[in-house]
Amino acid sequence: MRAVQREGGACVWCRRPFSDLVVPTTDHLVPRVRGGPSWLENEVAACRRCNGQRGHAGAADWVRECRGRGWEPDVDHLLAVLGDLEAAVAQRGGQRRAREAVQAQVRRLRRLR
C-alpha cells in the first residue's frame, strides 16, 4: 500500500496513527462510483473506520463531517493529492467523470482551508 507509506503512518481524515488496532486501508479520494480511477494518485491512507463511514461522500463533505467530530484532516495534503490526480488525468486522458469530480472537490476544499 504505497498510499499508506506516503501519508506517514496516520489516517488522512482523523489523523490517528496506524497500529494493530487502527488498521490502514486505501481510500479513493474521488470514489469509484463518481468516476474515480484506481490509480495511486486517487488513493489516500485511511483507517478502516473513516474509510467505511465515509462511503461515497465527497472529500469536502467528509472534511466537514470530520471537523464536526473534532478531527482536523490535512486539507492542504488532500488538495495536493487531488492536484496530482488532476495532472495524471490530463496526461493519461479519458476519465471525464473523474476530471469533473476532481475540479469540484478542489473548489470546495479550497473554501474549507
Backbone as XML, in Angstrom:
<?xml version="1.0"?>
<chain id="A" units="angstrom">
  <residue number="1" name="MET">
    <atom name="N" x="0.839" y="-1.181" z="0.000"/>
    <atom name="CA" x="0.000" y="0.000" z="0.000"/>
    <atom name="C" x="0.886" y="1.247" z="0.000"/>
  </residue>
  <residue number="2" name="ARG">
    <atom name="N" x="1.157" y="1.717" z="-1.186"/>
    <atom name="CA" x="2.032" y="2.889" z="-1.321"/>
    <atom name="C" x="1.405" y="4.147" z="-0.744"/>
  </residue>
  <residue number="3" name="ALA">
    <atom name="N" x="0.092" y="4.242" z="-0.789"/>
    <atom name="CA" x="-0.559" y="5.425" z="-0.226"/>
    <atom name="C" x="-0.322" y="5.500" z="1.281"/>
  </residue>
  <residue number="4" name="VAL">
    <atom name="N" x="-0.287" y="4.363" z="1.955"/>
    <atom name="CA" x="-0.051" y="4.343" z="3.395"/>
    <atom name="C" x="1.345" y="4.871" z="3.701"/>
  </residue>
  <residue number="5" name="GLN">
    <atom name="N" x="2.327" y="4.464" z="2.919"/>
    <atom name="CA" x="3.692" y="4.953" z="3.116"/>
    <atom name="C" x="3.769" y="6.462" z="2.879"/>
  </residue>
  <residue number="6" name="ARG">
    <atom name="N" x="3.068" y="6.940" z="1.856"/>
    <atom name="CA" x="3.099" y="8.359" z="1.517"/>
    <atom name="C" x="2.480" y="9.221" z="2.618"/>
  </residue>
  <residue number="7" name="GLU">
    <atom name="N" x="1.449" y="8.722" z="3.284"/>
    <atom name="CA" x="0.729" y="9.504" z="4.290"/>
    <atom name="C" x="1.482" y="9.609" z="5.612"/>
  </residue>
  <residue number="8" name="GLY">
    <atom name="N" x="2.555" y="8.870" z="5.780"/>
    <atom name="CA" x="3.333" y="8.983" z="7.003"/>
    <atom name="C" x="2.793" y="8.196" z="8.183"/>
  </residue>
  <residue number="9" name="GLY">
    <atom name="N" x="2.008" y="7.186" z="7.936"/>
    <atom name="CA" x="1.581" y="6.300" z="9.012"/>
    <atom name="C" x="0.390" y="6.757" z="9.827"/>
  </residue>
  <residue number="10" name="ALA">
    <atom name="N" x="-0.417" y="7.677" z="9.289"/>
    <atom name="CA" x="-1.609" y="8.136" z="10.006"/>
    <atom name="C" x="-2.762" y="8.295" z="9.027"/>
  </residue>
  <residue number="11" name="CYS">
    <atom name="N" x="-3.969" y="8.173" z="9.535"/>
    <atom name="CA" x="-5.175" y="8.354" z="8.722"/>
    <atom name="C" x="-5.249" y="9.799" z="8.250"/>
  </residue>
  <residue number="12" name="VAL">
    <atom name="N" x="-5.504" y="9.991" z="6.980"/>
    <atom name="CA" x="-5.571" y="11.337" z="6.420"/>
    <atom name="C" x="-6.786" y="12.104" z="6.946"/>
  </residue>
  <residue number="13" name="TRP">
    <atom name="N" x="-7.803" y="11.381" z="7.410"/>
    <atom name="CA" x="-9.039" y="12.027" z="7.859"/>
    <atom name="C" x="-9.025" y="12.354" z="9.351"/>
  </residue>
  <residue number="14" name="CYS">
    <atom name="N" x="-8.802" y="11.341" z="10.204"/>
    <atom name="CA" x="-8.878" y="11.568" z="11.657"/>
    <atom name="C" x="-7.502" y="11.757" z="12.288"/>
  </residue>
  <residue number="15" name="ARG">
    <atom name="N" x="-6.441" y="11.501" z="11.541"/>
    <atom name="CA" x="-5.047" y="11.697" z="11.961"/>
    <atom name="C" x="-4.580" y="10.699" z="13.017"/>
  </residue>
  <residue number="16" name="ARG">
    <atom name="N" x="-5.366" y="9.636" z="13.280"/>
    <atom name="CA" x="-4.910" y="8.616" z="14.224"/>
    <atom name="C" x="-3.759" y="7.848" z="13.602"/>
  </residue>
  <residue number="17" name="PRO">
    <atom name="N" x="-2.688" y="7.586" z="14.374"/>
    <atom name="CA" x="-1.584" y="6.790" z="13.840"/>
    <atom name="C" x="-2.020" y="5.336" z="13.657"/>
  </residue>
  <residue number="18" name="PHE">
    <atom name="N" x="-1.529" y="4.722" z="12.597"/>
    <atom name="CA" x="-1.858" y="3.323" z="12.333"/>
    <atom name="C" x="-1.137" y="2.428" z="13.334"/>
  </residue>
  <residue number="19" name="SER">
    <atom name="N" x="-1.832" y="1.365" z="13.731"/>
    <atom name="CA" x="-1.274" y="0.401" z="14.681"/>
    <atom name="C" x="-2.010" y="-0.919" z="14.465"/>
  </residue>
  <residue number="20" name="ASP">
    <atom name="N" x="-1.802" y="-1.851" z="15.380"/>
    <atom name="CA" x="-2.532" y="-3.116" z="15.294"/>
    <atom name="C" x="-4.032" y="-2.896" z="15.464"/>
  </residue>
  <residue number="21" name="LEU">
    <atom name="N" x="-4.410" y="-1.860" z="16.205"/>
    <atom name="CA" x="-5.823" y="-1.573" z="16.437"/>
    <atom name="C" x="-6.411" y="-0.602" z="15.421"/>
  </residue>
  <residue number="22" name="VAL">
    <atom name="N" x="-5.586" y="0.240" z="14.843"/>
    <atom name="CA" x="-6.022" y="1.206" z="13.828"/>
    <atom name="C" x="-5.434" y="0.743" z="12.500"/>
  </residue>
  <residue number="23" name="VAL">
    <atom name="N" x="-6.211" y="-0.058" z="11.806"/>
    <atom name="CA" x="-5.738" y="-0.729" z="10.594"/>
    <atom name="C" x="-5.828" y="0.212" z="9.392"/>
  </residue>
  <residue number="24" name="PRO">
    <atom name="N" x="-4.727" y="0.337" z="8.623"/>
    <atom name="CA" x="-4.776" y="1.206" z="7.440"/>
    <atom name="C" x="-5.499" y="0.541" z="6.275"/>
  </residue>
  <residue number="25" name="THR">
    <atom name="N" x="-6.212" y="1.354" z="5.524"/>
    <atom name="CA" x="-6.842" y="0.928" z="4.276"/>
    <atom name="C" x="-6.530" y="1.975" z="3.218"/>
  </residue>
  <residue number="26" name="THR">
    <atom name="N" x="-6.813" y="1.647" z="1.984"/>
    <atom name="CA" x="-6.651" y="2.591" z="0.890"/>
    <atom name="C" x="-8.022" y="3.142" z="0.531"/>
  </residue>
  <residue number="27" name="ASP">
    <atom name="N" x="-8.157" y="4.456" z="0.604"/>
    <atom name="CA" x="-9.419" y="5.134" z="0.337"/>
    <atom name="C" x="-9.289" y="5.910" z="-0.963"/>
  </residue>
  <residue number="28" name="HIS">
    <atom name="N" x="-10.270" y="5.771" z="-1.854"/>
    <atom name="CA" x="-10.266" y="6.538" z="-3.105"/>
    <atom name="C" x="-10.776" y="7.946" z="-2.812"/>
  </residue>
  <residue number="29" name="LEU">
    <atom name="N" x="-9.958" y="8.943" z="-3.080"/>
    <atom name="CA" x="-10.341" y="10.329" z="-2.809"/>
    <atom name="C" x="-11.565" y="10.719" z="-3.631"/>
  </residue>
  <residue number="30" name="VAL">
    <atom name="N" x="-11.550" y="10.401" z="-4.919"/>
    <atom name="CA" x="-12.747" y="10.523" z="-5.758"/>
    <atom name="C" x="-13.308" y="9.108" z="-5.843"/>
  </residue>
  <residue number="31" name="PRO">
    <atom name="N" x="-14.449" y="8.842" z="-5.194"/>
    <atom name="CA" x="-14.977" y="7.478" z="-5.154"/>
    <atom name="C" x="-15.160" y="6.874" z="-6.542"/>
  </residue>
  <residue number="32" name="ARG">
    <atom name="N" x="-14.998" y="5.576" z="-6.613"/>
    <atom name="CA" x="-15.134" y="4.863" z="-7.892"/>
    <atom name="C" x="-16.505" y="5.108" z="-8.518"/>
  </residue>
  <residue number="33" name="VAL">
    <atom name="N" x="-17.560" y="5.192" z="-7.698"/>
    <atom name="CA" x="-18.907" y="5.399" z="-8.244"/>
    <atom name="C" x="-19.065" y="6.774" z="-8.878"/>
  </residue>
  <residue number="34" name="ARG">
    <atom name="N" x="-18.134" y="7.692" z="-8.578"/>
    <atom name="CA" x="-18.152" y="9.027" z="-9.189"/>
    <atom name="C" x="-17.106" y="9.143" z="-10.290"/>
  </residue>
  <residue number="35" name="GLY">
    <atom name="N" x="-16.625" y="8.012" z="-10.764"/>
    <atom name="CA" x="-15.679" y="8.023" z="-11.873"/>
    <atom name="C" x="-14.223" y="8.038" z="-11.467"/>
  </residue>
  <residue number="36" name="GLY">
    <atom name="N" x="-13.930" y="7.937" z="-10.179"/>
    <atom name="CA" x="-12.546" y="7.954" z="-9.716"/>
    <atom name="C" x="-11.814" y="6.691" z="-10.127"/>
  </residue>
  <residue number="37" name="PRO">
    <atom name="N" x="-10.636" y="6.840" z="-10.698"/>
    <atom name="CA" x="-9.876" y="5.665" z="-11.134"/>
    <atom name="C" x="-9.148" y="4.995" z="-9.967"/>
  </residue>
  <residue number="38" name="SER">
    <atom name="N" x="-8.749" y="3.756" z="-10.165"/>
    <atom name="CA" x="-7.942" y="3.034" z="-9.173"/>
    <atom name="C" x="-6.476" y="3.282" z="-9.461"/>
  </residue>
  <residue number="39" name="TRP">
    <atom name="N" x="-6.063" y="4.506" z="-9.306"/>
    <atom name="CA" x="-4.679" y="4.919" z="-9.515"/>
    <atom name="C" x="-4.135" y="5.395" z="-8.185"/>
  </residue>
  <residue number="40" name="LEU">
    <atom name="N" x="-2.825" y="5.299" z="-8.004"/>
    <atom name="CA" x="-2.188" y="5.781" z="-6.784"/>
    <atom name="C" x="-2.519" y="7.253" z="-6.552"/>
  </residue>
  <residue number="41" name="GLU">
    <atom name="N" x="-2.613" y="8.024" z="-7.618"/>
    <atom name="CA" x="-2.911" y="9.461" z="-7.499"/>
    <atom name="C" x="-4.295" y="9.723" z="-6.912"/>
  </residue>
  <residue number="42" name="ASN">
    <atom name="N" x="-5.153" y="8.713" z="-6.885"/>
    <atom name="CA" x="-6.501" y="8.869" z="-6.349"/>
    <atom name="C" x="-6.654" y="8.184" z="-4.994"/>
  </residue>
  <residue number="43" name="GLU">
    <atom name="N" x="-5.559" y="7.729" z="-4.414"/>
    <atom name="CA" x="-5.637" y="6.979" z="-3.168"/>
    <atom name="C" x="-4.994" y="7.726" z="-2.011"/>
  </residue>
  <residue number="44" name="VAL">
    <atom name="N" x="-5.629" y="7.635" z="-0.866"/>
    <atom name="CA" x="-5.068" y="8.146" z="0.385"/>
    <atom name="C" x="-5.194" y="7.036" z="1.418"/>
  </residue>
  <residue number="45" name="ALA">
    <atom name="N" x="-4.371" y="7.114" z="2.449"/>
    <atom name="CA" x="-4.434" y="6.129" z="3.521"/>
    <atom name="C" x="-5.457" y="6.586" z="4.547"/>
  </residue>
  <residue number="46" name="ALA">
    <atom name="N" x="-6.355" y="5.689" z="4.883"/>
    <atom name="CA" x="-7.390" y="5.994" z="5.869"/>
    <atom name="C" x="-7.546" y="4.804" z="6.790"/>
  </residue>
  <residue number="47" name="CYS">
    <atom name="N" x="-7.928" y="5.080" z="8.014"/>
    <atom name="CA" x="-8.210" y="3.973" z="8.921"/>
    <atom name="C" x="-9.505" y="3.301" z="8.442"/>
  </residue>
  <residue number="48" name="ARG">
    <atom name="N" x="-9.683" y="2.087" z="8.868"/>
    <atom name="CA" x="-10.859" y="1.319" z="8.437"/>
    <atom name="C" x="-12.152" y="2.032" z="8.832"/>
  </residue>
  <residue number="49" name="ARG">
    <atom name="N" x="-12.160" y="2.650" z="10.021"/>
    <atom name="CA" x="-13.367" y="3.347" z="10.491"/>
    <atom name="C" x="-13.726" y="4.490" z="9.548"/>
  </residue>
  <residue number="50" name="CYS">
    <atom name="N" x="-12.758" y="5.366" z="9.247"/>
    <atom name="CA" x="-13.037" y="6.522" z="8.388"/>
    <atom name="C" x="-13.421" y="6.088" z="6.981"/>
  </residue>
  <residue number="51" name="ASN">
    <atom name="N" x="-12.710" y="5.108" z="6.449"/>
    <atom name="CA" x="-12.994" y="4.637" z="5.092"/>
    <atom name="C" x="-14.416" y="4.097" z="5.011"/>
  </residue>
  <residue number="52" name="GLY">
    <atom name="N" x="-14.808" y="3.297" z="5.991"/>
    <atom name="CA" x="-16.146" y="2.713" z="5.977"/>
    <atom name="C" x="-17.245" y="3.740" z="6.197"/>
  </residue>
  <residue number="53" name="GLN">
    <atom name="N" x="-17.021" y="4.670" z="7.117"/>
    <atom name="CA" x="-18.047" y="5.667" z="7.414"/>
    <atom name="C" x="-18.162" y="6.718" z="6.315"/>
  </residue>
  <residue number="54" name="ARG">
    <atom name="N" x="-17.066" y="6.998" z="5.631"/>
    <atom name="CA" x="-17.106" y="7.996" z="4.560"/>
    <atom name="C" x="-17.966" y="7.502" z="3.403"/>
  </residue>
  <residue number="55" name="GLY">
    <atom name="N" x="-17.868" y="6.240" z="3.090"/>
    <atom name="CA" x="-18.640" y="5.689" z="1.973"/>
    <atom name="C" x="-18.314" y="6.404" z="0.677"/>
  </residue>
  <residue number="56" name="HIS">
    <atom name="N" x="-19.341" y="6.931" z="0.011"/>
    <atom name="CA" x="-19.163" y="7.611" z="-1.270"/>
    <atom name="C" x="-19.221" y="9.129" z="-1.137"/>
  </residue>
  <residue number="57" name="ALA">
    <atom name="N" x="-19.108" y="9.637" z="0.073"/>
    <atom name="CA" x="-19.153" y="11.088" z="0.279"/>
    <atom name="C" x="-17.953" y="11.748" z="-0.374"/>
  </residue>
  <residue number="58" name="GLY">
    <atom name="N" x="-18.143" y="12.932" z="-0.875"/>
    <atom name="CA" x="-17.039" y="13.685" z="-1.450"/>
    <atom name="C" x="-16.055" y="14.107" z="-0.370"/>
  </residue>
  <residue number="59" name="ALA">
    <atom name="N" x="-14.857" y="14.435" z="-0.772"/>
    <atom name="CA" x="-13.810" y="14.810" z="0.177"/>
    <atom name="C" x="-14.220" y="16.025" z="1.014"/>
  </residue>
  <residue number="60" name="ALA">
    <atom name="N" x="-14.776" y="17.034" z="0.382"/>
    <atom name="CA" x="-15.158" y="18.252" z="1.107"/>
    <atom name="C" x="-16.259" y="17.966" z="2.127"/>
  </residue>
  <residue number="61" name="ASP">
    <atom name="N" x="-17.231" y="17.149" z="1.752"/>
    <atom name="CA" x="-18.296" y="16.793" z="2.688"/>
    <atom name="C" x="-17.735" y="16.017" z="3.879"/>
  </residue>
  <residue number="62" name="TRP">
    <atom name="N" x="-16.800" y="15.116" z="3.606"/>
    <atom name="CA" x="-16.233" y="14.324" z="4.688"/>
    <atom name="C" x="-15.322" y="15.170" z="5.579"/>
  </residue>
  <residue number="63" name="VAL">
    <atom name="N" x="-14.636" y="16.145" z="5.026"/>
    <atom name="CA" x="-13.829" y="17.059" z="5.848"/>
    <atom name="C" x="-14.743" y="17.790" z="6.828"/>
  </residue>
  <residue number="64" name="ARG">
    <atom name="N" x="-15.885" y="18.267" z="6.355"/>
    <atom name="CA" x="-16.835" y="18.945" z="7.246"/>
    <atom name="C" x="-17.307" y="18.005" z="8.358"/>
  </residue>
  <residue number="65" name="GLU">
    <atom name="N" x="-17.619" y="16.771" z="7.982"/>
    <atom name="CA" x="-18.056" y="15.784" z="8.968"/>
    <atom name="C" x="-16.946" y="15.513" z="9.988"/>
  </residue>
  <residue number="66" name="CYS">
    <atom name="N" x="-15.718" y="15.372" z="9.516"/>
    <atom name="CA" x="-14.580" y="15.122" z="10.418"/>
    <atom name="C" x="-14.414" y="16.274" z="11.397"/>
  </residue>
  <residue number="67" name="ARG">
    <atom name="N" x="-14.500" y="17.477" z="10.897"/>
    <atom name="CA" x="-14.361" y="18.650" z="11.771"/>
    <atom name="C" x="-15.484" y="18.689" z="12.806"/>
  </residue>
  <residue number="68" name="GLY">
    <atom name="N" x="-16.659" y="18.293" z="12.404"/>
    <atom name="CA" x="-17.769" y="18.223" z="13.346"/>
    <atom name="C" x="-17.537" y="17.197" z="14.448"/>
  </residue>
  <residue number="69" name="ARG">
    <atom name="N" x="-16.718" y="16.203" z="14.161"/>
    <atom name="CA" x="-16.374" y="15.174" z="15.143"/>
    <atom name="C" x="-15.138" y="15.558" z="15.963"/>
  </residue>
  <residue number="70" name="GLY">
    <atom name="N" x="-14.581" y="16.725" z="15.682"/>
    <atom name="CA" x="-13.415" y="17.175" z="16.433"/>
    <atom name="C" x="-12.081" y="16.755" z="15.841"/>
  </residue>
  <residue number="71" name="TRP">
    <atom name="N" x="-12.094" y="16.230" z="14.630"/>
    <atom name="CA" x="-10.864" y="15.822" z="13.953"/>
    <atom name="C" x="-10.441" y="16.939" z="13.011"/>
  </residue>
  <residue number="72" name="GLU">
    <atom name="N" x="-9.179" y="16.987" z="12.662"/>
    <atom name="CA" x="-8.701" y="18.027" z="11.745"/>
    <atom name="C" x="-7.930" y="17.396" z="10.584"/>
  </residue>
  <residue number="73" name="PRO">
    <atom name="N" x="-8.639" y="17.019" z="9.510"/>
    <atom name="CA" x="-7.966" y="16.460" z="8.338"/>
    <atom name="C" x="-7.001" y="17.475" z="7.729"/>
  </residue>
  <residue number="74" name="ASP">
    <atom name="N" x="-5.992" y="16.971" z="7.059"/>
    <atom name="CA" x="-4.984" y="17.820" z="6.418"/>
    <atom name="C" x="-5.488" y="18.231" z="5.035"/>
  </residue>
  <residue number="75" name="VAL">
    <atom name="N" x="-6.203" y="19.337" z="4.972"/>
    <atom name="CA" x="-6.822" y="19.793" z="3.721"/>
    <atom name="C" x="-5.762" y="20.117" z="2.678"/>
  </residue>
  <residue number="76" name="ASP">
    <atom name="N" x="-4.638" y="20.694" z="3.092"/>
    <atom name="CA" x="-3.572" y="21.002" z="2.128"/>
    <atom name="C" x="-3.039" y="19.731" z="1.469"/>
  </residue>
  <residue number="77" name="HIS">
    <atom name="N" x="-2.904" y="18.669" z="2.250"/>
    <atom name="CA" x="-2.446" y="17.395" z="1.668"/>
    <atom name="C" x="-3.493" y="16.829" z="0.709"/>
  </residue>
  <residue number="78" name="LEU">
    <atom name="N" x="-4.753" y="16.917" z="1.090"/>
    <atom name="CA" x="-5.821" y="16.437" z="0.204"/>
    <atom name="C" x="-5.818" y="17.207" z="-1.111"/>
  </residue>
  <residue number="79" name="LEU">
    <atom name="N" x="-5.613" y="18.517" z="-1.039"/>
    <atom name="CA" x="-5.531" y="19.331" z="-2.262"/>
    <atom name="C" x="-4.325" y="18.931" z="-3.114"/>
  </residue>
  <residue number="80" name="ALA">
    <atom name="N" x="-3.214" y="18.598" z="-2.472"/>
    <atom name="CA" x="-2.027" y="18.172" z="-3.214"/>
    <atom name="C" x="-2.283" y="16.847" z="-3.938"/>
  </residue>
  <residue number="81" name="VAL">
    <atom name="N" x="-2.938" y="15.912" z="-3.257"/>
    <atom name="CA" x="-3.255" y="14.623" z="-3.887"/>
    <atom name="C" x="-4.228" y="14.834" z="-5.042"/>
  </residue>
  <residue number="82" name="LEU">
    <atom name="N" x="-5.227" y="15.682" z="-4.851"/>
    <atom name="CA" x="-6.160" y="15.976" z="-5.944"/>
    <atom name="C" x="-5.445" y="16.650" z="-7.113"/>
  </residue>
  <residue number="83" name="GLY">
    <atom name="N" x="-4.462" y="17.505" z="-6.822"/>
    <atom name="CA" x="-3.668" y="18.124" z="-7.885"/>
    <atom name="C" x="-2.893" y="17.083" z="-8.671"/>
  </residue>
  <residue number="84" name="ASP">
    <atom name="N" x="-2.319" y="16.107" z="-7.963"/>
    <atom name="CA" x="-1.617" y="15.007" z="-8.637"/>
    <atom name="C" x="-2.577" y="14.199" z="-9.500"/>
  </residue>
  <residue number="85" name="LEU">
    <atom name="N" x="-3.783" y="13.965" z="-8.985"/>
    <atom name="CA" x="-4.780" y="13.214" z="-9.751"/>
    <atom name="C" x="-5.198" y="13.995" z="-10.991"/>
  </residue>
  <residue number="86" name="GLU">
    <atom name="N" x="-5.399" y="15.288" z="-10.826"/>
    <atom name="CA" x="-5.785" y="16.124" z="-11.964"/>
    <atom name="C" x="-4.709" y="16.080" z="-13.059"/>
  </residue>
  <residue number="87" name="ALA">
    <atom name="N" x="-3.449" y="16.145" z="-12.656"/>
    <atom name="CA" x="-2.340" y="16.077" z="-13.616"/>
    <atom name="C" x="-2.280" y="14.708" z="-14.285"/>
  </residue>
  <residue number="88" name="ALA">
    <atom name="N" x="-2.519" y="13.643" z="-13.523"/>
    <atom name="CA" x="-2.490" y="12.295" z="-14.084"/>
    <atom name="C" x="-3.612" y="12.098" z="-15.091"/>
  </residue>
  <residue number="89" name="VAL">
    <atom name="N" x="-4.785" y="12.615" z="-14.788"/>
    <atom name="CA" x="-5.922" y="12.502" z="-15.714"/>
    <atom name="C" x="-5.616" y="13.270" z="-16.995"/>
  </residue>
  <residue number="90" name="ALA">
    <atom name="N" x="-5.033" y="14.456" z="-16.864"/>
    <atom name="CA" x="-4.695" y="15.247" z="-18.056"/>
    <atom name="C" x="-3.659" y="14.526" z="-18.909"/>
  </residue>
  <residue number="91" name="GLN">
    <atom name="N" x="-2.704" y="13.890" z="-18.261"/>
    <atom name="CA" x="-1.639" y="13.199" z="-19.000"/>
    <atom name="C" x="-2.143" y="11.911" z="-19.649"/>
  </residue>
  <residue number="92" name="ARG">
    <atom name="N" x="-2.915" y="11.120" z="-18.906"/>
    <atom name="CA" x="-3.349" y="9.808" z="-19.399"/>
    <atom name="C" x="-4.591" y="9.883" z="-20.271"/>
  </residue>
  <residue number="93" name="GLY">
    <atom name="N" x="-5.362" y="10.962" z="-20.121"/>
    <atom name="CA" x="-6.570" y="11.116" z="-20.924"/>
    <atom name="C" x="-7.738" y="10.336" z="-20.345"/>
  </residue>
  <residue number="94" name="GLY">
    <atom name="N" x="-8.877" y="10.515" z="-20.976"/>
    <atom name="CA" x="-10.087" y="9.835" z="-20.524"/>
    <atom name="C" x="-10.541" y="10.363" z="-19.182"/>
  </residue>
  <residue number="95" name="GLN">
    <atom name="N" x="-11.254" y="9.520" z="-18.449"/>
    <atom name="CA" x="-11.677" y="9.831" z="-17.086"/>
    <atom name="C" x="-12.465" y="11.142" z="-16.990"/>
  </residue>
  <residue number="96" name="ARG">
    <atom name="N" x="-13.361" y="11.377" z="-17.951"/>
    <atom name="CA" x="-14.118" y="12.623" z="-17.967"/>
    <atom name="C" x="-14.871" y="12.849" z="-16.660"/>
  </residue>
  <residue number="97" name="ARG">
    <atom name="N" x="-15.525" y="11.813" z="-16.155"/>
    <atom name="CA" x="-16.270" y="11.960" z="-14.896"/>
    <atom name="C" x="-15.332" y="12.285" z="-13.744"/>
  </residue>
  <residue number="98" name="ALA">
    <atom name="N" x="-14.177" y="11.657" z="-13.729"/>
    <atom name="CA" x="-13.210" y="11.916" z="-12.659"/>
    <atom name="C" x="-12.712" y="13.352" z="-12.734"/>
  </residue>
  <residue number="99" name="ARG">
    <atom name="N" x="-12.456" y="13.829" z="-13.932"/>
    <atom name="CA" x="-11.963" y="15.207" z="-14.108"/>
    <atom name="C" x="-12.947" y="16.208" z="-13.511"/>
  </residue>
  <residue number="100" name="GLU">
    <atom name="N" x="-14.220" y="16.025" z="-13.801"/>
    <atom name="CA" x="-15.247" y="16.919" z="-13.271"/>
    <atom name="C" x="-15.339" y="16.825" z="-11.751"/>
  </residue>
  <residue number="101" name="ALA">
    <atom name="N" x="-15.259" y="15.613" z="-11.219"/>
    <atom name="CA" x="-15.339" y="15.420" z="-9.769"/>
    <atom name="C" x="-14.134" y="16.036" z="-9.070"/>
  </residue>
  <residue number="102" name="VAL">
    <atom name="N" x="-12.953" y="15.893" z="-9.655"/>
    <atom name="CA" x="-11.737" y="16.462" z="-9.061"/>
    <atom name="C" x="-11.856" y="17.976" z="-9.005"/>
  </residue>
  <residue number="103" name="GLN">
    <atom name="N" x="-12.244" y="18.584" z="-10.095"/>
    <atom name="CA" x="-12.349" y="20.042" z="-10.137"/>
    <atom name="C" x="-13.363" y="20.553" z="-9.113"/>
  </residue>
  <residue number="104" name="ALA">
    <atom name="N" x="-14.479" y="19.859" z="-8.968"/>
    <atom name="CA" x="-15.492" y="20.261" z="-7.996"/>
    <atom name="C" x="-14.958" y="20.137" z="-6.569"/>
  </residue>
  <residue number="105" name="GLN">
    <atom name="N" x="-14.255" y="19.045" z="-6.274"/>
    <atom name="CA" x="-13.718" y="18.849" z="-4.924"/>
    <atom name="C" x="-12.627" y="19.860" z="-4.600"/>
  </residue>
  <residue number="106" name="VAL">
    <atom name="N" x="-11.798" y="20.193" z="-5.584"/>
    <atom name="CA" x="-10.749" y="21.192" z="-5.358"/>
    <atom name="C" x="-11.378" y="22.532" z="-4.997"/>
  </residue>
  <residue number="107" name="ARG">
    <atom name="N" x="-12.399" y="22.939" z="-5.751"/>
    <atom name="CA" x="-13.079" y="24.211" z="-5.450"/>
    <atom name="C" x="-13.657" y="24.214" z="-4.042"/>
  </residue>
  <residue number="108" name="ARG">
    <atom name="N" x="-14.312" y="23.131" z="-3.676"/>
    <atom name="CA" x="-14.958" y="23.059" z="-2.371"/>
    <atom name="C" x="-13.947" y="22.975" z="-1.235"/>
  </residue>
  <residue number="109" name="LEU">
    <atom name="N" x="-12.845" y="22.233" z="-1.437"/>
    <atom name="CA" x="-11.830" y="22.126" z="-0.382"/>
    <atom name="C" x="-11.098" y="23.432" z="-0.165"/>
  </residue>
  <residue number="110" name="ARG">
    <atom name="N" x="-10.878" y="24.179" z="-1.225"/>
    <atom name="CA" x="-10.198" y="25.477" z="-1.073"/>
    <atom name="C" x="-10.985" y="26.416" z="-0.171"/>
  </residue>
  <residue number="111" name="ARG">
    <atom name="N" x="-12.306" y="26.308" z="-0.208"/>
    <atom name="CA" x="-13.132" y="27.146" z="0.663"/>
    <atom name="C" x="-13.044" y="26.719" z="2.131"/>
  </residue>
  <residue number="112" name="LEU">
    <atom name="N" x="-12.608" y="25.486" z="2.364"/>
    <atom name="CA" x="-12.552" y="24.945" z="3.730"/>
    <atom name="C" x="-11.202" y="25.177" z="4.403"/>
  </residue>
  <residue number="113" name="ARG">
    <atom name="N" x="-10.257" y="25.722" z="3.699"/>
    <atom name="CA" x="-8.931" y="25.930" z="4.294"/>
    <atom name="C" x="-8.994" y="26.755" z="5.528"/>
  </residue>
</chain>
